[in-house]
C-alpha cells in the first residue's frame, strides 16, 4: 500500500498466502479499533495458514530462531530457508523453506507451532497488517507521529479465526502477540527495504552491495568477523563503547549493521570515515589526476612533434620538386 505523502512500511509483505489484494479489508484501523479473532487448536482451520505460504524472515527472526535451535546462522540459512527478493526490489533475503511433501512450515505439527514463543515476525502480525505513509517512518515536520501509521485486516477465506467470539482492540492483539517488540527490532531493516523500493529499478544495486546486504541481514557471526578481522576499523570511526557492545551483544550488532547498510547503500549519516583515510583517498585521486594530466601533456607533445616532423618532410619534398 502507498500514498502520495511517501512510502509505506508494510509488515504484511513478510507473509503471503494469496496475492489477491481483495483479502485486504478496505478499512483503516487504529490502535483502538475492535478485532474479533482468535486462533487455537479448536478452530477447524488450525495450522492451515502454515501451509503454502511465503514467510520472509527478518534479521531478528533469524537471530532468535537459530539461537532457539542452537545452531550457527549459516547452518540455519542452509537447512531452513531459501532465497527470495524483498518487497519487489533487488535486495536479497530469505524465506522459510517449506517441506517438500506437504508444503508446510518445517516448524509446524498438527498440535501447533514447535517454536511458537520464538515464531517469526510475520506469524505474529497476522491477521493485522500495518502501513506507514512516511519513507523511513518519520513524520513530516509539525505532524503528529500517531497519524503516520494505520492498520488493516488480512481476511482470507480459509481462516475461521474471525468466527471466534474473542474480541480485542488492535492494541491488545499486538501486545498479546509481541508485535511491538518486533516492530522495534525490525523497523530500521524495513526502512532500508522501503528506501530501496522508492528508488525503483532504474538504478540497480551492485553485486558487492547485494552480497553485503545479504551477509549483514542473515549471518551476524560473519558480519562480526567482517568488522573485527578486516580493514573495517582502519577505515571507519567507531567509538570504544560501541565496539565493546557489538563484540558480544548480537542485538547491538544487528542495529549496527542497519546503520552500516544505510550509510554504505544510501549515504545516510551515522558512520564516519577516518580523516587519514579521506586524505589518503584525496591524495590518490589527486595523484591519478596528476598522472592523467602528465600523460595528456606527453601525448600532446608527441603529437606536436609528429606534426612538426611531417611538416618538415613535406617542405623538403616540395624543395626537391
HUVEN-V113511 format. One record per residue. N is the residue number from 0. OMEGA is omega in whole degrees, -180 to 180 (999 if undefined). Layout:
BEGIN
n:omega
N:OMEGA
N:OMEGA
END
This chain:
BEGIN
n:omega
0:-179
1:-177
2:-178
3:-177
4:-179
5:-177
6:-175
7:165
8:-173
9:-178
10:-174
11:-179
12:-178
13:-180
14:-179
15:173
16:-176
17:-178
18:-178
19:-178
20:-180
21:177
22:178
23:-179
24:-175
25:-180
26:177
27:-179
28:177
29:177
30:-175
31:179
32:-180
33:177
34:174
35:-176
36:171
37:177
38:-180
39:-177
40:-180
41:179
42:-173
43:-178
44:-175
45:-178
46:178
47:-179
48:178
49:179
50:177
51:-172
52:175
53:179
54:178
55:-178
56:174
57:176
58:-180
59:176
60:-178
61:-180
62:-177
63:-178
64:-178
65:173
66:177
67:-177
68:179
69:-180
70:177
71:-178
72:-176
73:177
74:177
75:-178
76:-178
77:-172
78:-169
79:-177
80:172
81:-174
82:175
83:171
84:-171
85:172
86:176
87:173
88:175
89:179
90:-176
91:177
92:179
93:174
94:178
95:177
96:-178
97:178
98:-175
99:-175
100:-175
101:-178
102:-177
103:171
104:-177
105:-178
106:-178
107:174
108:177
109:180
110:179
111:-175
112:-179
113:178
114:-170
115:-178
116:-178
117:-177
118:-179
119:-179
120:-177
121:180
122:180
123:-177
124:-174
125:6
126:-177
127:175
128:179
129:176
130:-179
131:-176
132:-168
133:176
134:-178
135:177
136:-177
137:-180
138:176
139:-176
140:178
141:-177
142:180
143:-178
144:-178
145:-177
146:-174
147:-177
148:172
149:-177
150:178
151:180
152:170
153:-172
154:-177
155:-173
156:-175
157:-172
158:180
159:-180
160:-180
161:179
162:178
163:-175
164:-176
165:179
166:179
167:158
168:177
169:179
170:-179
171:-180
172:-180
173:179
174:-180
175:-178
176:-179
177:-176
178:-177
179:177
180:-180
181:177
182:-179
183:-179
184:-173
185:-165
186:-178
187:177
188:178
189:178
190:176
191:-178
192:-179
193:178
194:177
195:-180
196:-178
197:180
198:-180
199:-176
200:-178
201:177
202:-176
203:177
204:175
205:-179
206:180
207:179
208:178
209:180
210:-180
211:179
212:-179
213:-179
214:-177
215:-177
216:-172
217:-172
218:-178
219:178
220:178
221:178
222:177
223:177
224:178
225:-179
226:-170
227:-177
228:176
229:179
230:-176
231:-175
232:172
233:-176
234:-174
235:174
236:177
237:-176
238:-175
239:-180
240:178
241:180
242:-180
243:-180
244:-173
245:175
246:-173
247:-175
248:-176
249:179
250:176
251:178
252:178
253:178
254:178
255:179
256:178
257:179
258:180
259:-180
260:178
261:-180
262:-175
263:-178
264:-172
265:178
266:-180
267:178
268:178
269:176
270:-179
271:175
272:-179
273:-175
274:-178
275:177
276:178
277:-180
278:178
279:179
280:178
281:-180
282:178
283:179
284:179
285:179
286:178
287:178
288:179
289:179
290:180
291:178
292:179
293:179
294:179
295:180
296:178
297:179
298:180
299:-179
300:178
301:179
302:180
303:179
304:-180
305:178
306:180
307:-180
308:180
309:-180
310:180
311:179
312:177
313:180
314:179
315:179
316:179
317:-180
318:-179
319:178
320:999
END
